[in-house]
């Protein structure tokens, strides 16, 4: 499967103009392993976070959001070039885990002209006539979640901005730890909270950037010790260089709610475990990223000493469970323009 790029002068402002297609025989490679496709509006297939190499892009640093529209006549999914999004310089990420360091570590947000700090808990009020609206000026690399408790009535919240536009309904008795929202593009995001069945609402709110820790380099015999925030999403991140055949061992957490995830330099998940040791023999030399996560948001801690056994000392009869992933190369083709009708 191959594609012509639109004057991939994406590199000049990183914007792909659907109206100015130009053919090129220069191939570029797209890696889909790092993304889980999902359907949107029943007829759009989205690959968010595909990696690309060529045209000045680095697969370990840049990513794409690709949107395919189902054509009911041809029964094919067709790439919508005008909806292509480029995530430039976002580094390695996998689901809610991002390896890039980001500043500010805990951004401020604005409510009714007043400034509040992520990471702190505040009490707020809202009304049907005046919903609570928090405005967050976020950067690529922020991973935002929030906890709401002590609500006086049933409520709903709506998070929007970037590619997010989700609405959630909750009852008075339900405290919430939201899903983590990975921010891949700088911009203004809003969290709106309002009462459902009553005129007024009071509640406690805490917003946190889960990606507030610095990326740490680890190796053989590195000791890792970390405590996680309670009632919110939180994780720590590490980079480790492994050679082909090396065996990485990360001791098990003391709780099944703590997960250990290993990701390669394309953002593809190599291994993940909950409450168990992570033991992984690599097929390809390179940098890998270890994420230790407060999976359910209940807090807790992790402590363990990393072990790396060189390939020459590893039992050579051990089978390798993971391959090098799927790589799809585009060389030349014609992008599909959607029908105007």
C-alpha positions as CSV (number, residue, x, y, z in Angstrom):
1,X,0.0,0.0,0.0
2,X,1.6,3.3,-1.1
3,X,0.7,6.9,-1.1
4,X,1.8,10.2,-2.7
5,X,2.2,13.0,-0.2
6,X,0.7,16.3,-0.6
7,X,3.6,18.7,-1.1
8,X,4.7,17.3,2.1
9,X,5.9,20.8,2.8
10,X,4.5,19.8,6.0
11,X,8.0,20.8,7.1
12,X,7.2,24.4,6.3
13,X,4.7,25.2,9.1
14,X,3.8,21.5,9.4
15,X,0.4,22.0,7.7
16,X,-0.8,19.6,4.9
17,X,-2.8,21.5,2.3
18,X,-5.4,19.3,0.7
19,X,-5.6,21.6,-2.3
20,X,-2.0,21.4,-3.3
21,X,-1.1,17.8,-4.0
22,X,2.3,17.1,-5.6
23,X,3.6,13.7,-6.5
24,X,6.9,12.4,-5.3
25,X,8.7,9.1,-5.6
26,X,10.5,9.6,-2.3
27,X,9.3,6.8,0.0
28,X,8.5,7.3,3.7
29,X,7.7,4.7,6.3
30,X,4.7,4.6,8.6
31,X,4.6,2.4,11.7
32,X,1.1,1.5,13.0
33,X,2.2,-0.6,15.9
34,X,2.2,2.3,18.4
35,X,-1.5,3.1,17.9
36,X,-4.8,1.3,18.5
37,X,-7.3,2.1,15.8
38,X,-10.8,3.1,16.8
39,X,-14.1,4.0,15.0
40,X,-15.5,7.5,15.2
41,X,-19.0,8.4,14.0
42,X,-19.4,4.8,12.9
43,X,-17.7,5.3,9.5
44,X,-14.3,6.9,10.4
45,X,-11.3,4.8,11.3
46,X,-8.7,6.7,13.3
47,X,-5.1,5.8,13.9
48,X,-3.9,8.3,16.5
49,X,-0.1,8.2,17.1
50,X,1.2,6.4,14.1
51,X,4.9,6.8,13.7
52,X,6.5,8.2,10.5
53,X,10.1,8.2,9.1
54,X,11.1,10.3,6.1
55,X,10.6,13.9,5.0
56,X,12.5,15.1,8.1
57,X,10.3,13.1,10.6
58,X,11.8,11.0,13.3
59,X,9.8,7.9,14.3
60,X,10.9,8.2,17.9
61,X,10.0,11.9,18.1
62,X,7.1,12.6,15.7
63,X,3.7,11.0,15.1
64,X,0.6,11.3,12.9
65,X,-3.2,11.1,13.4
66,X,-4.6,9.4,10.3
67,X,-8.3,9.4,9.5
68,X,-9.9,7.0,7.0
69,X,-13.5,7.5,5.9
70,X,-15.6,4.4,4.8
71,X,-16.8,4.7,1.2
72,X,-20.1,2.8,1.0
73,X,-19.8,2.5,-2.8
74,X,-16.3,1.0,-3.0
75,X,-16.6,-0.6,0.5
76,X,-13.1,0.7,1.2
77,X,-11.6,3.1,3.9
78,X,-10.1,6.1,2.2
79,X,-7.4,8.3,3.8
80,X,-8.7,11.9,4.4
81,X,-5.6,13.9,3.8
82,X,-7.2,17.2,4.9
83,X,-7.7,15.7,8.4
84,X,-4.2,14.5,8.8
85,X,-2.6,15.9,12.0
86,X,1.0,16.0,12.8
87,X,2.4,15.7,16.3
88,X,5.9,17.2,15.9
89,X,8.4,16.7,18.7
90,X,6.1,14.8,21.1
91,X,8.6,12.0,21.8
92,X,7.7,8.5,22.6
93,X,4.2,7.8,24.1
94,X,1.9,4.9,24.5
95,X,-1.7,5.3,25.6
96,X,-1.6,7.6,28.7
97,X,2.2,7.4,29.1
98,X,4.4,10.0,27.6
99,X,8.2,10.0,27.9
100,X,8.8,13.6,27.0
101,X,9.5,16.1,29.8
102,X,7.1,19.0,29.9
103,X,7.0,22.4,31.6
104,X,5.2,23.6,33.5
105,X,5.1,20.3,35.4
106,X,1.7,21.4,37.0
107,X,0.0,24.1,34.8
108,X,-2.4,26.7,36.2
109,X,-6.0,26.9,35.1
110,X,-8.5,29.8,35.1
111,X,-12.0,29.8,36.6
112,X,-14.0,33.0,36.4
113,X,-10.8,35.0,36.0
114,X,-9.1,33.5,39.0
115,X,-6.0,31.3,38.8
116,X,-5.7,27.8,40.3
117,X,-2.9,25.3,40.4
118,X,-3.0,21.7,39.1
119,X,-2.1,19.3,41.9
120,X,-4.1,21.2,44.5
121,X,-7.6,20.4,45.7
122,X,-10.2,23.2,45.7
123,X,-13.9,23.6,46.5
124,X,-16.1,25.0,43.8
125,X,-19.8,25.7,43.1
126,X,-21.8,25.6,39.9
127,X,-25.3,26.3,38.8
128,X,-27.6,25.4,35.9
129,X,-27.4,29.1,34.9
130,X,-23.7,29.3,35.5
131,X,-21.7,26.1,35.0
132,X,-18.2,25.6,36.3
133,X,-15.7,26.1,33.5
134,X,-11.9,25.6,33.9
135,X,-9.7,26.8,31.1
136,X,-6.4,25.0,30.8
137,X,-3.6,26.2,28.5
138,X,-1.9,22.9,28.0
139,X,1.3,21.8,26.2
140,X,2.1,18.6,24.3
141,X,3.3,16.2,27.1
142,X,0.7,17.0,29.7
143,X,-1.4,14.0,30.7
144,X,-4.4,15.5,32.5
145,X,-6.8,13.7,34.8
146,X,-9.0,15.0,37.6
147,X,-10.8,13.7,40.7
148,X,-14.2,15.0,41.9
149,X,-15.7,14.2,45.3
150,X,-18.1,15.5,47.9
151,X,-20.6,16.6,45.3
152,X,-23.8,17.9,46.6
153,X,-25.9,16.7,43.7
154,X,-25.8,14.6,40.5
155,X,-23.6,16.2,37.9
156,X,-22.0,15.9,34.5
157,X,-18.6,16.9,33.1
158,X,-17.4,17.7,29.6
159,X,-13.8,17.8,28.6
160,X,-13.0,19.4,25.2
161,X,-10.0,20.7,23.2
162,X,-7.7,19.2,20.7
163,X,-9.2,15.9,19.6
164,X,-11.2,15.5,22.9
165,X,-14.9,16.1,23.2
166,X,-16.3,13.8,25.8
167,X,-19.4,14.1,28.1
168,X,-19.8,12.0,31.3
169,X,-22.9,11.8,33.6
170,X,-22.4,10.9,37.3
171,X,-24.6,10.6,40.4
172,X,-24.2,12.4,43.7
173,X,-22.7,9.3,45.4
174,X,-20.1,8.8,42.7
175,X,-16.6,10.2,43.3
176,X,-14.6,10.1,40.1
177,X,-11.1,9.6,39.0
178,X,-11.2,10.5,35.3
179,X,-9.5,8.7,32.5
180,X,-6.1,10.2,31.7
181,X,-6.1,12.6,28.7
182,X,-2.9,12.6,26.7
183,X,-2.2,16.1,25.3
184,X,-0.5,15.9,21.9
185,X,-1.1,19.4,20.7
186,X,-0.6,22.7,22.5
187,X,-3.7,24.7,23.0
188,X,-6.7,25.7,25.1
189,X,-8.7,22.9,26.8
190,X,-11.8,23.2,28.9
191,X,-13.4,21.2,31.7
192,X,-17.0,22.0,32.2
193,X,-19.0,20.7,35.3
194,X,-22.7,21.4,35.9
195,X,-25.6,20.0,37.9
196,X,-27.9,17.5,36.3
197,X,-31.2,17.4,38.2
198,X,-30.8,20.4,40.5
199,X,-30.2,24.1,40.2
200,X,-26.9,24.2,42.1
201,X,-23.9,22.0,42.7
202,X,-20.9,22.1,45.1
203,X,-17.9,19.8,44.8
204,X,-14.2,19.3,45.4
205,X,-11.9,19.2,42.4
206,X,-8.3,18.2,41.9
207,X,-6.6,18.4,38.5
208,X,-3.2,16.8,38.0
209,X,-0.7,16.4,35.2
210,X,0.4,12.7,35.6
211,X,3.5,13.4,33.5
212,X,5.2,15.7,36.0
213,X,8.3,13.6,36.8
214,X,11.5,13.9,34.9
215,X,12.6,11.1,32.6
216,X,15.3,9.1,34.5
217,X,18.1,7.0,33.0
218,X,18.4,3.5,34.5
219,X,20.7,0.5,33.9
220,X,21.7,-2.7,35.6
221,X,21.4,-2.5,39.4
222,X,19.6,0.8,39.3
223,X,17.3,1.1,42.2
224,X,13.9,2.6,41.7
225,X,11.7,3.9,44.5
226,X,8.6,6.0,43.9
227,X,5.4,7.0,45.7
228,X,2.2,7.7,43.8
229,X,-0.4,10.4,44.3
230,X,-3.6,9.2,45.8
231,X,-7.0,9.4,44.1
232,X,-5.6,10.6,40.8
233,X,-3.7,9.2,37.8
234,X,0.1,9.2,38.2
235,X,3.2,7.5,36.8
236,X,7.0,7.5,36.7
237,X,9.1,7.1,33.6
238,X,12.6,5.7,32.8
239,X,14.8,5.2,29.8
240,X,17.1,2.2,29.5
241,X,19.4,1.1,26.7
242,X,19.3,-2.6,25.9
243,X,21.3,-4.7,23.4
244,X,19.8,-7.5,21.3
245,X,19.3,-10.5,23.5
246,X,19.6,-8.7,26.8
247,X,17.2,-9.8,29.5
248,X,15.6,-7.0,31.5
249,X,14.1,-7.9,34.9
250,X,12.0,-5.4,36.9
251,X,10.9,-6.8,40.3
252,X,7.2,-7.1,40.9
253,X,5.2,-4.4,42.6
254,X,3.7,-4.9,46.1
255,X,0.2,-4.3,44.6
256,X,-1.8,-5.5,41.6
257,X,-2.9,-1.9,41.1
258,X,0.7,-1.0,40.1
259,X,1.6,-1.8,36.5
260,X,5.0,-2.1,34.8
261,X,5.0,-1.3,31.1
262,X,8.0,-1.5,28.7
263,X,7.8,0.5,25.4
264,X,10.2,0.6,22.5
265,X,11.4,3.7,20.8
266,X,8.5,3.7,18.4
267,X,6.0,3.8,21.3
268,X,5.0,0.2,20.7
269,X,4.2,-1.8,23.9
270,X,6.8,-4.5,24.4
271,X,5.4,-5.9,27.7
272,X,3.0,-4.9,30.5
273,X,2.2,-6.7,33.8
274,X,0.1,-5.9,36.9
275,X,1.4,-7.0,40.3
276,X,4.0,-9.3,38.6
277,X,7.7,-9.0,37.7
278,X,8.4,-7.7,34.2
279,X,10.8,-10.0,32.5
280,X,11.6,-9.3,28.8
281,X,14.3,-10.3,26.4
282,X,14.8,-7.8,23.6
283,X,15.1,-8.7,19.9
284,X,16.4,-5.3,18.8
285,X,19.1,-3.1,20.3
286,X,18.0,0.4,21.3
287,X,16.4,2.7,23.9
288,X,13.4,1.4,25.8
289,X,11.1,3.2,28.1
290,X,9.8,1.8,31.4
291,X,6.6,3.3,32.9
292,X,5.6,2.4,36.4
293,X,2.0,3.4,36.9
294,X,-0.6,3.9,39.5
295,X,-3.0,2.0,37.3
296,X,-6.3,2.6,39.0
297,X,-5.4,6.0,40.6
298,X,-5.5,4.7,44.2
299,X,-2.0,5.7,45.2
300,X,0.6,3.3,46.5
301,X,4.3,2.9,46.0
302,X,6.9,0.9,44.2
303,X,10.5,-0.1,45.1
304,X,12.8,-2.5,43.2
305,X,16.3,-2.9,41.7
306,X,16.5,-3.3,38.0
307,X,18.5,-6.2,36.6
308,X,19.9,-6.5,33.0
309,X,21.5,-9.8,32.1
310,X,23.7,-9.5,29.0
311,X,22.8,-11.7,26.0
312,X,25.9,-13.9,26.3
313,X,24.7,-14.9,29.8
314,X,21.1,-15.5,28.9
315,X,19.9,-19.1,28.2
316,X,20.0,-19.2,24.4
317,X,17.2,-21.8,24.3
318,X,14.8,-19.2,25.7
319,X,12.3,-18.4,23.0
320,X,11.7,-14.8,22.0
321,X,8.0,-13.9,22.4
322,X,8.0,-10.6,20.7
323,X,8.8,-9.7,17.1
324,X,10.0,-6.5,15.6
325,X,6.5,-5.3,14.8
326,X,4.8,-4.5,11.5
327,X,6.3,-1.9,9.2
328,X,4.3,-0.6,6.3
329,X,6.2,1.4,3.6
330,X,4.5,3.9,1.4
331,X,6.3,4.8,-1.9
332,X,3.9,6.2,-4.4
333,X,0.1,6.3,-4.9
334,X,-2.6,9.0,-5.1
335,X,-4.3,10.4,-2.0
336,X,-8.0,10.2,-2.1
337,X,-10.0,13.4,-2.0
338,X,-13.4,13.1,-0.4
339,X,-16.5,13.7,-2.6
340,X,-17.7,17.2,-2.4
341,X,-21.3,15.9,-2.2
